[in-house]
Amino acid sequence: MASVLLRGFALGFVIAASPGPIFFLCLRRTLARGWLTGLVSGFGVATADGFYAALAAFGIGAVTTALVGERRWFALIGGAVLVLLGLRTVLNRRPMAVEPAPASRGAGFASAYLSTLGLTIANPSTIISFAALVASLGLGIGGGLLPPALLVLGVFAGSVTWWCVLAGLGASLRARLTPLVVGGINTFSGLAIVALGLLAILSTLASG
């Protein structure tokens, strides 16, 4: 059982640490709004990773098939949202935001969590990755509900750990960099998000 938990942890950490638009989005939010916003954004990703890991580990075939069958539309919608987020980041010329006022922090954290949750859920290729890795690592169902439950817990913990590391590193950079450098990183992150969103759209259209 401990082995299943540890392998799930490694699986969640590795998938979360893979470079992609969500990495740049969470880094940008950490630099712009502080480590807590970046961490909450990462929790949204970890929740989606846990959801897809549960579908793969428990073998929920009907839901998996439905999601994969509609992956074209998910990819197009997710890519369009990424492009819009990236453009808004690039075109935003205001000074880097300070920590939000207490009255608005709850709404800001909810928005940060739900946006990354939605963007990750809208990427059905994630469930294909989880299903393939679960099978190849021998983490499939066996011995009742406990092994897959431990796998999902491990995946969630591994993903959360990665986003804690990223939020901590981003906060450390934020404290040391000048506003000009942070603004440059912010613009670069926005351009990277736009490029990756466009790539998702174009690759989906090409494969259609």
GUZALO-11732 format. One record per residue (C-alpha): x negated, y negated, z negated. Coordinates in Angstrom, 2 decimals. Example, Ala and Ser with C-alpha at 12.3 -4.5 7.8 and 13.67 -1.06 7.14 Angstrom:
2
+---------+---------+---------+
:       u :       v :       w :
+---------+---------+---------+
:  -12.30 :    4.50 :   -7.80 :
:  -13.67 :    1.06 :   -7.14 :
+---------+---------+---------+
This chain:
208
+---------+---------+---------+
:       u :       v :       w :
+---------+---------+---------+
:    0.00 :    0.00 :    0.00 :
:   -2.86 :   -2.37 :   -0.81 :
:   -4.38 :   -1.56 :    2.58 :
:   -1.14 :   -2.51 :    4.38 :
:   -1.00 :   -5.80 :    2.45 :
:   -4.63 :   -6.64 :    3.25 :
:   -4.29 :   -5.78 :    6.92 :
:   -1.12 :   -7.86 :    7.10 :
:   -3.02 :  -10.74 :    5.48 :
:   -5.82 :  -10.45 :    8.05 :
:   -3.26 :  -10.26 :   10.87 :
:   -1.44 :  -13.39 :    9.69 :
:   -4.67 :  -15.33 :    9.17 :
:   -6.10 :  -14.47 :   12.58 :
:   -2.92 :  -15.29 :   14.50 :
:   -2.46 :  -18.57 :   12.60 :
:   -6.09 :  -19.56 :   13.21 :
:   -5.80 :  -19.09 :   16.98 :
:   -6.28 :  -22.51 :   18.67 :
:   -3.10 :  -23.97 :   20.12 :
:   -0.79 :  -26.98 :   20.11 :
:    0.43 :  -26.35 :   16.56 :
:   -3.18 :  -26.54 :   15.33 :
:   -3.57 :  -30.02 :   16.82 :
:   -0.13 :  -31.07 :   15.60 :
:   -0.82 :  -30.06 :   11.99 :
:   -4.32 :  -31.58 :   12.06 :
:   -2.93 :  -34.83 :   13.42 :
:   -0.25 :  -34.97 :   10.73 :
:   -2.83 :  -34.32 :    8.02 :
:   -5.04 :  -37.15 :    9.27 :
:   -2.12 :  -39.53 :    9.74 :
:    0.06 :  -38.77 :    6.70 :
:   -2.06 :  -36.85 :    4.24 :
:   -2.79 :  -33.25 :    3.28 :
:    0.66 :  -32.51 :    1.85 :
:    2.44 :  -33.29 :    5.12 :
:   -0.08 :  -31.14 :    6.99 :
:    0.44 :  -28.32 :    4.50 :
:    4.24 :  -28.51 :    4.71 :
:    3.93 :  -28.40 :    8.52 :
:    1.78 :  -25.28 :    8.17 :
:    4.40 :  -23.69 :    5.93 :
:    6.88 :  -24.06 :    8.80 :
:    4.53 :  -22.09 :   11.05 :
:    3.97 :  -19.46 :    8.36 :
:    7.73 :  -19.00 :    7.95 :
:    8.11 :  -18.37 :   11.69 :
:    5.12 :  -15.98 :   11.63 :
:    6.76 :  -14.06 :    8.78 :
:   10.05 :  -13.94 :   10.68 :
:    8.44 :  -12.50 :   13.81 :
:    6.33 :  -10.10 :   11.74 :
:    9.54 :   -8.84 :   10.10 :
:   11.15 :   -8.22 :   13.48 :
:    8.08 :   -6.27 :   14.62 :
:    7.49 :   -4.35 :   11.37 :
:   11.12 :   -3.37 :   10.76 :
:   11.63 :   -2.54 :   14.43 :
:   14.67 :   -4.75 :   14.93 :
:   14.90 :   -3.90 :   18.62 :
:   18.09 :   -5.72 :   19.61 :
:   16.93 :   -9.09 :   18.28 :
:   13.45 :   -8.59 :   19.69 :
:   14.83 :   -7.73 :   23.13 :
:   17.14 :  -10.74 :   23.10 :
:   14.33 :  -13.12 :   22.18 :
:   11.90 :  -11.70 :   24.72 :
:   14.63 :  -11.70 :   27.38 :
:   15.15 :  -15.43 :   26.87 :
:   11.47 :  -16.27 :   26.52 :
:   11.50 :  -18.32 :   29.74 :
:   13.99 :  -20.83 :   28.33 :
:   12.30 :  -20.86 :   24.94 :
:    8.95 :  -21.60 :   26.57 :
:   10.39 :  -24.39 :   28.74 :
:   12.17 :  -26.05 :   25.80 :
:    9.17 :  -25.66 :   23.49 :
:    6.80 :  -27.03 :   26.16 :
:    9.04 :  -30.05 :   26.77 :
:    9.21 :  -30.82 :   23.05 :
:    5.41 :  -30.57 :   22.79 :
:    4.98 :  -32.97 :   25.69 :
:    7.32 :  -35.49 :   24.05 :
:    5.56 :  -35.17 :   20.69 :
:    2.16 :  -35.58 :   22.32 :
:    3.24 :  -38.63 :   24.32 :
:    4.71 :  -40.24 :   21.23 :
:    1.41 :  -39.66 :   19.43 :
:   -0.66 :  -41.14 :   22.27 :
:    1.59 :  -44.17 :   22.76 :
:    1.85 :  -44.93 :   19.04 :
:   -0.53 :  -47.86 :   18.54 :
:    0.45 :  -48.64 :   14.97 :
:   -2.21 :  -48.30 :   12.28 :
:   -2.51 :  -44.89 :   10.72 :
:    0.35 :  -44.38 :    8.29 :
:   -0.13 :  -44.48 :    4.58 :
:    1.62 :  -41.92 :    2.36 :
:    5.40 :  -42.40 :    2.80 :
:    7.39 :  -44.16 :    0.14 :
:    8.91 :  -41.84 :   -2.49 :
:   12.44 :  -42.37 :   -1.14 :
:   11.47 :  -41.13 :    2.32 :
:    9.02 :  -38.37 :    1.39 :
:   11.67 :  -35.65 :    1.11 :
:   13.07 :  -36.39 :    4.56 :
:    9.57 :  -36.61 :    6.01 :
:    8.55 :  -33.25 :    4.55 :
:   11.77 :  -31.62 :    5.75 :
:   11.17 :  -32.98 :    9.27 :
:    7.55 :  -31.77 :    9.23 :
:    8.60 :  -28.27 :    8.10 :
:   11.56 :  -27.85 :   10.46 :
:    9.74 :  -29.18 :   13.54 :
:    6.84 :  -26.70 :   13.30 :
:    9.25 :  -23.90 :   12.36 :
:   11.32 :  -24.62 :   15.47 :
:    8.32 :  -24.95 :   17.78 :
:    6.84 :  -21.64 :   16.59 :
:   10.19 :  -19.84 :   16.79 :
:   10.56 :  -21.22 :   20.34 :
:    7.45 :  -19.29 :   21.36 :
:    8.59 :  -15.66 :   21.77 :
:    5.09 :  -14.62 :   22.91 :
:    4.30 :  -14.66 :   19.18 :
:    6.55 :  -11.68 :   18.57 :
:    4.88 :   -9.82 :   21.45 :
:    1.51 :  -10.46 :   19.79 :
:    2.78 :   -9.23 :   16.43 :
:    4.41 :   -6.14 :   17.93 :
:    1.22 :   -5.21 :   19.82 :
:   -1.04 :   -5.77 :   16.83 :
:    1.27 :   -3.92 :   14.43 :
:    1.19 :   -0.92 :   16.76 :
:   -2.54 :   -1.03 :   17.49 :
:   -3.52 :   -1.38 :   13.81 :
:   -1.23 :    1.44 :   12.75 :
:    0.98 :   -0.83 :   10.66 :
:    4.27 :    0.50 :   11.89 :
:    7.17 :    1.72 :    9.81 :
:    6.60 :    4.72 :    7.62 :
:    7.41 :    5.68 :    4.05 :
:   10.53 :    3.58 :    3.64 :
:   11.00 :   -0.16 :    3.41 :
:    8.00 :   -0.96 :    1.21 :
:    5.20 :   -0.74 :    3.82 :
:    6.85 :   -3.11 :    6.34 :
:    7.86 :   -5.45 :    3.50 :
:    4.25 :   -5.58 :    2.29 :
:    3.11 :   -6.18 :    5.85 :
:    5.43 :   -9.18 :    6.20 :
:    4.31 :  -10.53 :    2.83 :
:    0.67 :  -10.15 :    3.88 :
:    1.27 :  -11.89 :    7.20 :
:    3.00 :  -14.80 :    5.49 :
:    0.24 :  -15.09 :    2.88 :
:   -2.49 :  -14.95 :    5.53 :
:   -0.81 :  -17.63 :    7.62 :
:   -0.25 :  -19.88 :    4.58 :
:   -3.90 :  -19.44 :    3.57 :
:   -5.09 :  -20.63 :    6.98 :
:   -2.88 :  -23.72 :    6.87 :
:   -4.11 :  -24.48 :    3.34 :
:   -7.68 :  -24.35 :    4.67 :
:   -6.82 :  -26.59 :    7.63 :
:   -4.94 :  -29.11 :    5.47 :
:   -7.85 :  -29.23 :    3.03 :
:  -10.40 :  -29.76 :    5.80 :
:   -8.22 :  -32.40 :    7.44 :
:   -7.79 :  -34.25 :    4.14 :
:  -11.55 :  -34.15 :    3.56 :
:  -12.16 :  -35.62 :    7.02 :
:   -9.47 :  -38.24 :    6.47 :
:  -11.24 :  -39.49 :    3.35 :
:  -14.58 :  -39.83 :    5.14 :
:  -13.71 :  -41.13 :    8.61 :
:  -13.06 :  -44.73 :    9.54 :
:   -9.57 :  -45.71 :   10.78 :
:  -11.03 :  -46.16 :   14.30 :
:  -12.41 :  -42.61 :   14.40 :
:   -9.22 :  -41.17 :   12.91 :
:   -7.23 :  -43.07 :   15.56 :
:   -9.45 :  -41.56 :   18.27 :
:   -8.87 :  -38.06 :   16.90 :
:   -5.16 :  -38.85 :   16.75 :
:   -5.14 :  -39.84 :   20.44 :
:   -7.18 :  -36.77 :   21.43 :
:   -4.77 :  -34.52 :   19.52 :
:   -1.82 :  -36.14 :   21.29 :
:   -3.41 :  -35.57 :   24.70 :
:   -4.21 :  -31.96 :   23.79 :
:   -0.59 :  -31.37 :   22.73 :
:    0.66 :  -32.88 :   26.02 :
:   -1.75 :  -30.73 :   28.05 :
:   -0.81 :  -27.52 :   26.24 :
:    2.90 :  -28.33 :   26.56 :
:    2.53 :  -28.92 :   30.30 :
:    0.52 :  -25.69 :   30.60 :
:    3.33 :  -23.76 :   28.90 :
:    5.91 :  -25.25 :   31.27 :
:    3.86 :  -24.73 :   34.44 :
:    2.86 :  -21.17 :   33.57 :
:    6.50 :  -20.32 :   32.82 :
:    7.70 :  -21.80 :   36.12 :
:    4.91 :  -20.01 :   38.02 :
:    5.81 :  -16.66 :   36.50 :
:    9.53 :  -17.16 :   37.15 :
+---------+---------+---------+
